[in-house]
Amino acid sequence: MQNPPDLRPDLARARISETKRDGQPTIGMVSLGCPKALVDSERILTRLRAEGYGISADYAGADAVIVNTCGFLDSAKAESLEAIGEALNENGKVIVTGCLGAEPEYITGVHPKVLAVTGPHQYEQVLDAVHGAVPPAPDPFVDLLPATGVSLTPRHFSYLKISEGCNHKCKFCIIPDMRGKLASRPARAVLREAEKLVEAGVKELLVISQDTSAYGTDWKDREAKFPFIDLARDLGELGAWVRLHYVYPYPHVRQVIPLMAEGKVLPYLDIPFQHSHPETLRRMARPAAAERTLEEIAAWRADCPDIALRSTFIVGYPGETEAEFQHLLDWMDEAQLDRVGCFQYENVEGARSNALPDHVPEEVKQDRWNRFMEKAQAISEAKLAAKVGRTLQVIVDDVDPDGIATCRTKADAPEIDGNLFIDEGADHLTPGEIVTVEVDEAGDYDLWGRLV
């Protein structure tokens, strides 16, 4: 997955207001992949900015370019190699980092002219490579780091990474091999970062990790059994929208639902269900008691009726029968998830699922994907139609020159979910503003409303 064009760091200017001084070295950044990679890019740029480097929004203005890669799927690897090639052609000095950097020979075999290759979250090695390619030349009188660091997202929302790595061994996934086992950040560090972001004007915190609900369970001397609950509660006291992503449906997740009902945390859960059939999930080696997920969903909705649930699924996994796929469609009818994404299975180098028998033909995968998305669209359309006439709070993401505001409800995460559009009387609104609207029209995935 790549960041949308208007938020791709290689296509959008980092949020620093500065003019390049004479003799200041500058670095460009291409950031591919998931929000977790985007956070890594922001940290690297923040460190470089503190050392006196300027941040360039284009290849021509950069003394060197860092390409933060994704290596999760073959298609992502191909996109990363293409981005590296483009940076080499346009600039010439390229340092590669990120998930694909865990396979340096794979990169150098295609692009032998890259200056250095480092793996995911190897910040110090990236800085060393930059120092070697473009020596720092700081001016202590003018190179002052903004309190919020470098942000590659709009000012009003920010990703907050709470841990790295994952302890699960899903057969289709190589994330633990690339990023290691679960390593949770100290709660005080997470909260301090969140406080600084809110103080700087961030209105929405998007909590991310590989396994958010397992946060803190890697601490041997922890006081709480599930530190995730305490962290969610503390974040909920900061006055910003708090949105939880990548939450595995463990039983203890039920403890965070009352915080949503109280308005402390957004009534939204992003849960990677992946499939519904017990045999498919067994072949995937998925964690948690999947057969009880419908019971958990019912319990969540009982405690917080407005909760929005989003998930992603894989169709065409090796061995998936038509009966197993039909089970998934029937499960979808019962679960009635609000937001759904779907991927066709593909082999990933190093994944154990490659060796499974009975791989599904490509045309069958495509057919199942089409049928799944048709089902998901119908559910989305019905759920959005039920919101017509309701009054909702929305956050403004953008106002175009024609005065049309693109907003999101509490049920919508940026880039992956839908939008709510206000096409009248919105020219005075500003990004980050939270306003109240009455929904007057619904589509398959988006809403339209008017200011109240």
Legacy VTK file of the C-alpha trace (Angstrom):
# vtk DataFile Version 3.0
C-alpha trace
ASCII
DATASET POLYDATA
POINTS 452 float
0.000 0.000 0.000
1.289 3.468 -0.755
0.249 6.743 0.743
-2.330 8.661 -1.304
-0.855 11.145 -3.815
-1.775 14.196 -1.769
-0.057 12.801 1.322
2.902 10.950 -0.189
5.992 12.530 1.353
7.799 12.459 -1.977
4.963 14.458 -3.517
3.962 16.659 -0.591
6.060 19.186 1.321
6.923 18.296 4.884
5.175 20.598 7.344
8.107 22.882 8.108
8.053 26.553 7.249
11.605 27.421 6.355
13.816 28.975 3.740
17.012 27.151 2.898
20.047 29.035 4.170
23.311 29.254 2.268
25.311 26.070 2.566
22.553 24.078 4.238
22.511 20.398 3.173
19.058 19.116 2.214
17.485 15.666 2.191
14.439 14.393 0.310
12.214 11.552 1.469
10.070 9.016 -0.378
7.897 7.153 2.119
6.015 4.070 0.959
3.838 1.596 2.825
1.649 1.773 5.892
1.212 4.534 8.495
3.807 2.826 10.692
6.393 3.458 7.966
5.217 7.061 7.715
5.931 7.504 11.437
9.438 6.116 10.879
9.941 8.641 8.064
8.823 11.488 10.310
11.261 10.420 13.032
14.158 10.226 10.599
13.396 13.677 9.166
12.967 15.136 12.655
16.409 13.845 13.657
17.954 15.204 10.467
16.238 18.555 10.920
17.666 18.769 14.445
21.139 18.255 12.967
20.722 21.194 10.621
19.569 19.479 7.445
16.889 21.065 5.323
13.953 19.013 4.047
13.413 19.103 0.296
10.022 18.511 -1.290
11.497 17.562 -4.660
14.398 15.575 -6.048
16.151 18.541 -7.646
16.445 20.429 -4.374
17.882 17.523 -2.404
21.532 16.620 -1.892
20.423 13.021 -1.283
17.160 11.079 -1.080
16.001 8.501 1.467
13.542 5.896 0.176
11.571 4.241 3.001
10.369 1.001 1.451
7.584 -1.534 1.921
8.285 -5.235 1.506
5.087 -6.915 2.634
3.722 -8.043 -0.755
5.387 -8.664 -4.083
3.444 -5.738 -5.540
4.770 -3.509 -2.726
8.312 -4.718 -3.391
7.934 -3.852 -7.061
6.663 -0.375 -6.165
9.615 0.114 -3.810
12.136 -0.914 -6.474
10.448 1.452 -8.920
10.646 4.319 -6.414
14.337 3.617 -5.789
14.987 3.640 -9.539
13.133 6.923 -9.978
15.101 8.519 -7.137
18.383 7.305 -8.660
17.436 8.716 -12.051
16.225 12.037 -10.677
18.811 12.591 -7.960
21.572 9.989 -8.016
22.318 9.792 -4.285
19.888 7.324 -2.695
19.771 5.699 0.743
17.283 2.865 1.208
15.599 1.935 4.489
12.393 0.274 5.670
10.960 -3.222 5.459
12.459 -4.133 2.100
15.818 -3.080 3.546
15.763 -6.347 5.480
16.731 -7.927 2.117
19.708 -5.767 1.036
20.862 -8.170 -1.696
17.402 -8.024 -3.263
17.746 -4.246 -3.574
21.389 -4.029 -4.607
20.858 -6.788 -7.149
18.483 -4.466 -9.017
19.988 -1.111 -8.018
23.710 -1.566 -7.262
24.289 2.206 -7.174
22.344 2.873 -3.948
24.609 4.363 -1.294
23.354 2.270 1.634
20.596 -0.151 2.631
19.237 -0.350 6.181
16.356 -2.321 7.667
13.149 -1.149 9.349
13.362 1.304 12.278
17.191 1.405 12.105
17.283 5.145 12.675
20.933 5.398 13.688
22.131 3.482 10.623
20.088 5.764 8.357
21.609 8.840 9.987
25.107 7.377 9.604
24.444 6.771 5.910
23.199 10.341 5.450
26.237 11.720 7.263
28.479 9.758 4.919
26.699 10.935 1.782
25.960 14.526 2.823
27.967 15.714 5.836
25.990 17.895 8.264
26.735 21.606 8.420
24.547 22.958 11.231
24.237 26.599 12.173
23.315 26.664 15.883
21.856 30.155 15.568
19.208 29.305 12.969
18.730 25.523 12.898
16.043 25.237 15.555
13.872 22.119 15.656
10.124 22.840 15.827
8.606 21.451 19.037
6.453 19.037 17.045
9.201 17.725 14.801
8.582 17.041 11.139
5.083 15.953 10.164
4.194 14.352 6.846
0.444 14.413 7.519
-1.871 17.438 7.762
-1.422 19.400 10.957
-4.723 18.335 12.502
-4.146 14.564 12.701
-1.124 12.464 13.513
-0.206 8.799 13.751
0.960 7.659 17.184
2.998 4.443 17.065
2.873 2.664 20.412
4.880 -0.476 19.686
6.973 -2.242 17.094
6.979 -5.858 15.951
4.562 -8.719 16.523
4.543 -12.031 18.397
2.106 -13.795 16.062
3.247 -16.224 13.393
0.534 -15.901 10.755
1.591 -18.011 7.792
0.943 -15.339 5.171
2.882 -12.607 7.000
6.600 -11.848 7.257
6.290 -8.775 9.497
7.819 -10.533 12.549
10.812 -11.531 10.399
11.271 -7.926 9.236
10.360 -6.003 12.379
10.959 -8.517 15.148
8.905 -9.475 18.183
6.579 -7.129 20.048
8.455 -4.242 21.664
6.130 -1.761 23.349
7.188 1.825 23.911
7.088 3.020 27.520
3.681 4.470 28.351
5.217 7.726 29.587
6.986 8.201 26.241
3.795 7.551 24.273
1.782 9.918 26.454
4.422 12.648 26.308
4.490 12.449 22.522
0.679 12.565 22.436
0.611 15.571 24.760
3.099 17.460 22.593
1.064 16.718 19.494
-2.151 17.959 21.093
-0.391 21.051 22.423
0.756 21.751 18.852
-2.808 21.647 17.541
-3.353 18.011 16.570
-7.061 17.207 16.894
-6.950 13.485 16.123
-4.502 10.803 17.277
-4.425 7.626 15.210
-2.990 4.881 17.416
-1.048 2.328 15.367
1.176 -0.725 15.821
1.311 -4.284 14.526
-0.861 -5.490 17.429
-2.352 -2.603 19.397
-4.363 -4.624 21.918
-1.207 -6.563 22.916
0.496 -3.299 23.908
2.578 -3.710 27.060
2.154 -7.480 27.374
5.876 -7.838 26.594
6.761 -6.076 29.870
7.719 -8.686 32.471
7.283 -6.375 35.463
4.038 -4.703 34.381
1.496 -3.790 37.038
-1.580 -4.044 34.803
-2.361 -7.283 32.999
-3.377 -5.379 29.861
-1.620 -1.969 29.678
-3.530 -1.246 26.442
-6.611 -0.378 28.510
-4.775 2.108 30.721
-3.079 3.702 27.719
-6.408 4.165 25.930
-7.882 5.711 29.066
-4.959 8.130 29.495
-5.005 9.153 25.838
-8.723 9.761 26.150
-8.047 12.471 28.744
-6.068 14.671 26.320
-9.071 16.235 24.616
-8.356 14.947 21.097
-10.105 12.320 19.013
-8.379 8.985 19.707
-8.767 6.329 16.999
-7.584 2.748 17.553
-6.111 0.770 14.656
-4.898 -2.834 14.284
-6.737 -4.133 17.346
-6.839 -7.928 17.624
-10.194 -9.045 19.100
-8.891 -10.450 22.373
-11.473 -10.721 25.190
-9.888 -7.828 27.111
-10.735 -5.442 24.248
-14.243 -5.395 25.708
-12.831 -3.280 28.551
-12.098 -0.368 26.212
-15.645 -0.175 24.846
-17.019 1.771 27.873
-14.417 4.485 27.129
-16.018 4.785 23.688
-19.505 4.953 25.165
-18.322 7.752 27.475
-16.836 9.719 24.559
-13.252 9.396 25.797
-12.120 7.321 22.801
-13.718 7.354 19.357
-16.317 4.603 18.909
-14.211 2.932 16.230
-12.240 -0.292 16.056
-10.008 -1.376 13.195
-9.715 -5.154 13.556
-7.862 -7.467 11.131
-10.307 -10.392 11.044
-8.860 -11.705 7.716
-11.476 -14.479 7.374
-14.339 -16.181 9.184
-14.091 -19.902 8.495
-12.311 -21.851 11.280
-10.379 -24.041 8.835
-9.163 -21.082 6.778
-8.070 -19.302 9.943
-6.306 -22.464 11.125
-4.340 -22.623 7.875
-3.503 -18.944 8.347
-2.384 -19.652 11.948
-4.400 -16.678 13.094
-4.513 -15.775 16.827
-7.574 -15.335 19.062
-10.766 -17.386 19.226
-12.190 -16.490 15.824
-15.301 -18.580 16.291
-16.431 -16.197 19.051
-15.932 -12.972 17.110
-19.640 -12.562 16.366
-20.337 -12.796 20.101
-17.688 -10.157 20.771
-19.125 -7.852 18.109
-22.582 -8.201 19.661
-21.158 -7.399 23.104
-19.328 -4.321 21.810
-22.484 -3.013 20.155
-24.517 -3.663 23.294
-22.130 -1.475 25.301
-21.650 1.160 22.568
-24.402 1.108 19.898
-22.642 3.737 17.751
-19.394 1.788 17.436
-18.019 1.608 13.874
-16.107 -1.539 12.946
-13.671 -1.768 10.070
-11.650 -4.757 8.956
-9.651 -6.308 6.134
-10.038 -9.765 4.647
-8.091 -12.106 2.380
-9.894 -14.113 -0.296
-8.355 -16.934 -2.298
-6.075 -18.103 0.522
-4.487 -21.502 -0.273
-7.030 -24.258 0.266
-10.012 -21.896 0.471
-13.009 -23.847 -0.815
-16.205 -22.401 -2.212
-17.926 -23.476 1.011
-15.358 -21.609 3.116
-15.767 -18.516 0.994
-19.559 -18.736 1.252
-19.124 -18.976 5.027
-17.303 -15.628 4.861
-20.152 -14.034 2.869
-22.719 -15.360 5.366
-20.557 -14.130 8.240
-20.477 -10.684 6.650
-24.280 -10.653 6.518
-24.368 -11.320 10.238
-21.446 -9.122 11.314
-22.597 -6.049 9.340
-19.206 -4.351 9.502
-19.175 -0.641 8.700
-15.969 -0.400 6.679
-14.308 -3.285 4.876
-11.232 -3.809 2.724
-10.315 -6.978 0.850
-7.158 -8.384 -0.731
-6.612 -11.278 -3.071
-4.038 -13.635 -1.615
-0.597 -13.518 -3.157
2.602 -15.314 -2.222
5.196 -13.316 -0.305
8.809 -14.398 -0.377
9.627 -16.018 2.949
6.015 -16.617 4.005
5.097 -20.120 5.147
1.775 -19.984 3.282
3.678 -20.299 -0.009
4.233 -23.997 0.726
0.565 -24.777 1.458
-1.217 -27.072 -0.989
-4.235 -26.236 -3.159
-3.466 -22.685 -4.232
-6.538 -20.975 -5.673
-6.489 -20.068 -9.403
-6.211 -16.359 -10.190
-9.572 -16.211 -11.946
-11.275 -17.747 -8.895
-9.583 -15.216 -6.602
-10.837 -12.375 -8.802
-14.366 -13.774 -8.863
-14.445 -14.132 -5.085
-13.026 -10.656 -4.616
-15.773 -9.245 -6.857
-18.486 -11.095 -4.946
-17.051 -10.083 -1.585
-16.822 -6.402 -2.517
-20.363 -6.459 -3.889
-21.549 -7.755 -0.522
-19.448 -5.207 1.407
-20.707 -2.344 -0.752
-24.336 -3.303 -0.193
-23.803 -3.391 3.574
-21.997 -0.039 3.501
-24.722 1.553 1.396
-27.459 0.383 3.780
-25.585 1.488 6.912
-24.870 4.932 5.458
-28.468 5.361 4.268
-29.559 4.826 7.883
-27.525 7.909 8.870
-29.566 10.292 6.696
-31.326 12.724 8.995
-28.891 12.173 11.866
-26.786 14.944 13.400
-23.093 14.081 13.568
-19.808 15.652 14.541
-17.238 15.758 11.727
-13.630 16.882 11.410
-12.714 19.040 8.424
-9.815 17.691 6.343
-9.871 20.111 3.421
-11.790 23.001 1.870
-11.329 23.368 -1.889
-11.385 26.662 -3.846
-15.077 26.157 -4.596
-15.885 26.100 -0.890
-16.640 22.369 -0.720
-15.439 20.840 2.540
-14.160 17.277 2.748
-14.764 15.972 6.253
-14.812 12.740 8.206
-17.221 11.421 10.814
-16.054 9.597 13.920
-16.619 6.399 11.923
-14.038 7.313 9.272
-10.257 7.120 9.446
-8.235 9.207 6.991
-7.250 7.641 3.667
-8.943 4.272 4.233
-12.590 5.059 4.994
-15.240 7.346 3.528
-15.846 11.081 3.669
-18.654 13.491 4.426
-18.914 16.428 2.040
-20.395 19.844 2.807
-21.056 21.701 -0.438
-22.853 24.787 0.867
-21.777 27.414 3.381
-18.462 25.741 4.112
-16.031 28.274 2.639
-15.263 29.702 6.091
-14.245 26.326 7.555
-10.602 25.399 8.145
-8.858 21.997 8.277
-8.917 20.536 11.763
-12.138 22.271 12.734
-14.749 19.995 14.305
-18.299 20.976 13.348
-21.809 19.582 13.589
-23.704 18.566 10.470
-27.023 17.042 9.559
-26.669 14.206 7.051
-28.963 14.757 4.064
-27.616 12.310 1.462
-25.767 8.984 1.365
-23.874 7.064 -1.312
-22.107 3.708 -1.369
-19.220 4.857 0.834
-19.644 8.623 1.416
-22.096 11.031 3.001
-23.220 14.583 2.283
-24.476 16.997 4.894
-25.210 20.574 5.828
-23.887 22.634 8.721
-26.170 22.847 11.718
LINES 1 453
452 0 1 2 3 4 5 6 7 8 9 10 11 12 13 14 15 16 17 18 19 20 21 22 23 24 25 26 27 28 29 30 31 32 33 34 35 36 37 38 39 40 41 42 43 44 45 46 47 48 49 50 51 52 53 54 55 56 57 58 59 60 61 62 63 64 65 66 67 68 69 70 71 72 73 74 75 76 77 78 79 80 81 82 83 84 85 86 87 88 89 90 91 92 93 94 95 96 97 98 99 100 101 102 103 104 105 106 107 108 109 110 111 112 113 114 115 116 117 118 119 120 121 122 123 124 125 126 127 128 129 130 131 132 133 134 135 136 137 138 139 140 141 142 143 144 145 146 147 148 149 150 151 152 153 154 155 156 157 158 159 160 161 162 163 164 165 166 167 168 169 170 171 172 173 174 175 176 177 178 179 180 181 182 183 184 185 186 187 188 189 190 191 192 193 194 195 196 197 198 199 200 201 202 203 204 205 206 207 208 209 210 211 212 213 214 215 216 217 218 219 220 221 222 223 224 225 226 227 228 229 230 231 232 233 234 235 236 237 238 239 240 241 242 243 244 245 246 247 248 249 250 251 252 253 254 255 256 257 258 259 260 261 262 263 264 265 266 267 268 269 270 271 272 273 274 275 276 277 278 279 280 281 282 283 284 285 286 287 288 289 290 291 292 293 294 295 296 297 298 299 300 301 302 303 304 305 306 307 308 309 310 311 312 313 314 315 316 317 318 319 320 321 322 323 324 325 326 327 328 329 330 331 332 333 334 335 336 337 338 339 340 341 342 343 344 345 346 347 348 349 350 351 352 353 354 355 356 357 358 359 360 361 362 363 364 365 366 367 368 369 370 371 372 373 374 375 376 377 378 379 380 381 382 383 384 385 386 387 388 389 390 391 392 393 394 395 396 397 398 399 400 401 402 403 404 405 406 407 408 409 410 411 412 413 414 415 416 417 418 419 420 421 422 423 424 425 426 427 428 429 430 431 432 433 434 435 436 437 438 439 440 441 442 443 444 445 446 447 448 449 450 451
